[in-house]
């Protein structure tokens, strides 16, 4: 696998961890669809479980120490904001994890390298591999570097944990209306993929996919919120716009 080997090396450089055991990196990137076509290969599912536990420990301990005045509910909401699948998938894209994934032919052709569930699982598996290879210090360092932006957002407001709530508040403020979600699904019952679209202002503003309805809607809400927030920031920074709102929302 010369091409895969090169992708592994590039990913290790981006992550900033020199693996003492390179096989751990390959294992972290081996999806079960690849293993189904290569009988001698193991999947990354066990590493994913380990990485999920390591990530949960790192984030929960950080929040507990950093915000002694937060109630248990705030801590739980903040943790969810940082480690939800859509957030982890976004970080995985940043590091180019999708390019390095070992996928079966069918999964690859169906867009597996961009699926939220595969990317978030692979990120957790990679964290688990770093933990086994370099210990908790190395794993914590990577986790906080990868999620620093998200952690800073949560520090300002733990309620950012729910993308749908965040979008709802912004759409109501800007448009005086609520976002509307539509869902479609495809695939067999044991492996459905859901596609969500969120609309407001007479247009589709965000799309997302996931292995559950909730995951797909959260991904769509995240995309829509970022687009609307960016538009708001541009409007407020422009001297030619006084309200920073879409024309149809601010005119009588």
C-alpha positions in Angstrom: 0.0 0.0 0.0 2.5 2.6 -1.1 -0.1 5.4 -1.5 -1.6 4.6 1.8 1.8 4.5 3.5 2.5 8.0 2.2 -0.9 9.2 3.6 -0.1 7.7 6.9 3.2 9.6 7.1 1.6 12.9 6.1 -1.1 12.4 8.7 1.4 11.6 11.4 3.3 14.8 10.6 0.1 16.9 10.7 -0.9 15.3 14.0 2.6 15.9 15.4 3.2 12.4 16.8 6.0 10.2 15.7 4.7 6.7 16.2 7.0 4.2 17.8 4.7 1.5 16.5 3.5 2.5 13.0 1.1 -0.4 12.9 -1.1 1.3 15.5 -1.6 4.2 13.1 -2.6 1.8 10.3 -5.0 0.0 12.7 -6.6 3.4 13.7 -7.4 4.1 10.1 -8.7 0.6 9.2 -12.5 0.7 8.7 -14.4 -2.5 9.0 -15.4 -2.3 5.3 -11.7 -2.6 4.5 -11.3 -5.6 6.9 -14.2 -7.4 5.2 -12.1 -7.4 2.0 -8.8 -8.2 3.7 -9.3 -11.2 6.0 -5.9 -10.7 7.7 -6.7 -7.1 8.8 -8.3 -5.9 12.1 -10.7 -2.9 12.3 -10.3 0.2 14.3 -13.4 -0.4 16.4 -11.5 -1.4 19.6 -9.2 1.6 19.3 -12.3 3.8 18.8 -13.7 2.6 22.1 -10.4 3.3 23.8 -10.1 6.7 22.2 -13.6 7.6 23.2 -12.8 6.9 26.8 -9.5 8.8 26.7 -11.2 11.8 25.1 -14.0 11.8 27.6 -11.6 11.7 30.5 -9.4 14.5 29.1 -12.3 16.8 28.4 -14.3 16.1 31.6 -11.2 16.6 33.8 -10.3 19.8 32.0 -13.8 21.2 32.4 -14.1 20.1 36.0 -10.8 21.9 37.0 -11.3 25.0 34.8 -14.9 25.8 35.8 -15.5 25.1 39.5 -18.6 27.2 39.5 -20.4 25.3 36.7 -23.2 22.9 37.7 -23.2 19.3 36.6 -25.6 20.1 33.8 -23.3 22.8 32.4 -20.4 20.5 32.5 -22.3 17.7 30.7 -23.6 20.2 28.1 -20.1 21.6 27.5 -18.6 18.1 27.2 -21.2 17.2 24.6 -20.4 20.3 22.7 -16.8 19.4 22.4 -17.0 15.7 21.7 -20.1 15.3 19.6 -19.7 13.5 16.3 -20.1 16.6 14.1 -17.4 18.4 16.0 -15.0 15.5 15.9 -15.7 15.0 12.2 -14.8 18.6 11.5 -11.5 18.2 13.3 -10.9 15.0 11.4 -11.3 16.9 8.1 -8.9 19.5 9.3 -6.2 16.9 9.8 -7.1 15.1 6.5 -7.9 11.9 8.3 -10.5 11.0 5.6 -7.7 10.8 2.9 -5.8 8.3 4.9 -8.7 6.0 5.8 -8.5 2.4 4.6 -12.0 1.7 3.2 -13.7 -1.1 1.3 -14.4 -0.4 -2.3 -18.1 0.1 -1.8 -17.7 2.4 1.2 -15.1 4.4 -0.6 -17.4 4.9 -3.7 -20.3 5.9 -1.5 -18.4 8.8 0.0 -17.2 7.2 3.1 -14.3 9.5 3.4 -16.7 12.4 4.1 -19.2 10.6 6.4 -19.5 12.1 9.8 -19.7 8.8 11.6 -16.6 7.4 9.9 -14.6 10.5 10.5 -15.5 10.9 14.1 -14.9 7.3 14.8 -11.5 7.5 13.1 -10.5 10.5 15.1 -11.3 8.6 18.4 -9.4 5.6 17.1 -6.4 7.8 16.3 -6.5 9.3 19.7 -6.6 5.7 21.2 -3.6 4.8 19.1 -1.6 7.8 20.3 -2.5 6.9 23.9 -1.2 3.4 23.5 1.9 4.6 21.6 2.8 7.6 23.7 0.8 7.6 26.9 -1.8 9.9 28.3 0.4 13.0 28.0 0.8 12.6 24.3 -2.9 11.8 23.9 -3.9 14.8 25.9 -1.6 17.1 24.0 -3.1 16.1 20.7 -6.7 16.2 22.0 -6.4 19.7 23.3 -4.5 21.0 20.2 -7.2 19.5 17.9 -10.2 20.8 20.0 -8.8 24.0 21.3 -11.1 26.2 19.2 -14.1 24.2 20.3 -13.0 24.3 24.0 -12.7 28.1 23.8 -16.2 28.5 22.4 -17.6 26.4 25.2 -15.7 28.4 27.8 -17.7 31.5 26.7 -21.0 29.7 26.7 -21.6 26.0 27.6 -25.0 26.1 25.8 -23.2 26.0 22.4 -23.4 22.2 22.9 -26.7 21.9 21.0 -26.3 23.1 17.4 -30.0 23.2 16.8 -30.6 25.4 19.8 -27.8 27.7 18.8 -29.2 28.0 15.2 -32.8 28.4 16.5 -31.8 31.4 18.6 -29.9 33.1 15.8 -32.6 32.5 13.2 -35.3 33.9 15.5 -33.1 37.0 16.1 -32.3 37.6 12.4 -35.4 36.4 10.6 -38.1 36.4 13.3 -38.8 32.8 12.3 -37.8 29.2 13.2 -35.7 26.9 11.0 -37.4 23.9 9.4 -35.8 20.5 9.0 -36.5 17.8 6.4 -35.1 14.3 6.6 -34.5 11.5 4.1 -32.8 8.1 4.6 -31.1 5.5 2.5 -29.6 2.1 2.9 -30.6 -1.1 4.7 -32.3 -1.1 8.1 -29.1 -2.2 9.8 -27.0 0.6 8.2 -29.2 3.6 7.4 -27.7 6.9 6.4 -29.8 10.0 7.1 -29.6 13.3 5.2 -31.0 16.4 6.8 -31.7 19.8 5.3 -32.5 22.9 7.3 -34.3 25.8 5.7 -35.2 29.4 6.7 -35.5 32.6 4.8 -37.1 30.7 1.9 -34.0 28.7 1.2 -32.1 25.6 2.2 -29.2 26.9 4.4 -27.5 23.7 5.6 -27.2 20.0 4.9 -25.8 17.2 7.0 -25.7 13.5 7.1 -25.3 10.9 9.9 -26.2 7.4 11.1 -29.1 8.8 13.1 -31.7 11.5 12.6 -30.3 13.6 15.5 -26.7 13.4 14.1 -27.8 14.5 10.6 -29.9 17.4 11.9 -27.1 18.6 14.2 -24.7 18.5 11.3 -27.1 20.5 9.1 -27.7 23.0 11.9 -23.9 23.5 12.4 -23.4 24.2 8.7 -26.3 26.7 8.6 -25.3 28.4 11.8 -21.8 29.0 10.6 -23.0 30.4 7.3 -25.5 32.8 9.0 -23.0 33.8 11.7 -20.4 34.7 9.0 -23.0 36.7 7.1 -24.0 38.6 10.2 -20.3 39.4 11.0 -19.7 40.7 7.5 -22.9 42.8 7.6 -22.0 44.3 11.0 -18.5 45.2 9.8 -19.8 46.9 6.6 -20.6 50.6 6.9 -23.2 50.3 4.2 -25.4 48.0 6.2 -27.1 49.4 9.3 -29.0 46.5 10.7 -26.9 43.5 9.6 -30.2 41.7 8.7 -31.5 40.3 5.4 -33.6 42.8 3.5 -36.8 40.8 3.8 -36.3 40.4 7.6 -35.8 44.1 8.5 -38.1 46.1 6.1 -41.7 46.9 6.7 
